[in-house]
Amino acid sequence: MEIDYVSVFIFACVTTFTPGPNTIRGAIMGMQAGYKRSMPYFLGIATGFFSIMLLCGIFVSLVAHILPEIMQISGSGLHPLSCLSGTACRLYALSKGLQVAGL
């Protein structure tokens, strides 16, 4: 299995700078504390994101090498199952978040 490193790099760059909780919080912190005092926060976000991307890539690569039959199954039946389980997990998290918010 070959990894398209250009696609992974583009994905990492786009997701690093798209609006999300980290960038919104970083903007608020920059306004409140200033640029210099916010730099450790920004560096922590960048380091954490890089670490998570690296660990996910290593994990997927290990799974692909250890269990290659999983990668072959993904085209036939594993993909819909993973989509449904991911959707169920997100809906569960959403319902818990709404309960906490009192909605």
C-alpha positions in Angstrom: 0.0 0.0 0.0 1.5 3.3 -1.1 0.8 6.5 0.8 0.2 9.7 -1.2 2.3 12.1 0.9 1.3 15.1 -1.2 -2.3 14.6 -0.3 -1.5 14.1 3.4 0.6 17.2 3.4 -2.2 19.3 1.7 -4.7 17.8 4.2 -2.5 18.7 7.2 -2.0 22.3 5.9 -5.6 22.9 5.2 -6.8 21.5 8.5 -4.2 23.5 10.4 -5.5 26.8 9.3 -9.2 26.3 8.8 -11.5 27.8 11.5 -12.1 25.5 14.4 -12.1 25.6 18.2 -8.3 26.0 18.3 -8.1 28.8 15.8 -11.1 30.7 17.3 -9.7 30.3 20.8 -6.2 31.4 19.6 -7.8 34.6 18.0 -9.6 35.4 21.3 -6.4 34.8 23.3 -4.4 36.9 20.9 -6.9 39.8 21.4 -6.9 39.4 25.2 -3.3 38.7 26.0 -1.4 39.9 23.0 0.8 38.2 20.4 3.8 37.5 22.6 1.9 36.0 25.5 -0.2 33.9 23.2 2.8 32.3 21.4 3.1 29.3 23.8 -0.5 28.5 23.2 -0.1 28.6 19.4 3.0 26.5 19.6 1.2 24.0 21.8 -1.6 23.8 19.2 0.8 23.2 16.4 2.8 20.6 18.3 -0.3 18.8 19.5 -1.8 18.7 16.0 1.5 17.5 14.5 1.8 14.8 17.1 -1.8 13.5 16.6 -1.3 13.5 12.8 2.0 11.6 13.2 0.5 9.0 15.6 -2.5 8.4 13.4 -0.3 7.9 10.3 1.9 5.5 12.2 -1.1 3.6 13.5 -2.7 3.3 10.1 0.6 2.2 8.6 1.1 -0.5 11.2 -2.4 -1.8 10.8 -2.0 -1.9 7.0 1.3 -3.9 7.4 0.1 -6.2 10.2 -3.4 -6.9 8.9 -3.4 -6.4 5.2 -6.6 -8.3 4.8 -8.4 -5.4 6.5 -7.3 -3.1 3.7 -8.6 -5.5 1.1 -11.9 -5.9 3.0 -12.4 -2.1 3.1 -13.6 -2.1 -0.5 -16.2 -4.8 0.0 -17.9 -4.3 3.3 -15.9 -2.7 6.0 -16.3 0.9 4.8 -20.1 1.1 5.3 -19.8 -0.5 8.7 -17.1 2.0 9.8 -19.3 4.9 8.4 -22.3 3.7 10.4 -20.3 3.2 13.6 -18.7 6.7 13.2 -22.1 8.3 12.7 -23.5 6.5 15.7 -20.6 7.7 17.8 -21.0 11.3 16.7 -24.8 11.2 17.3 -24.2 9.8 20.8 -21.7 12.6 21.5 -24.1 15.2 20.2 -26.9 13.9 22.4 -24.7 14.0 25.4 -23.6 17.5 24.6 -27.2 18.6 24.2 -28.0 17.1 27.5 -25.2 19.0 29.2 -26.3 22.2 27.5 -29.9 21.6 28.8 -31.4 21.5 25.3 
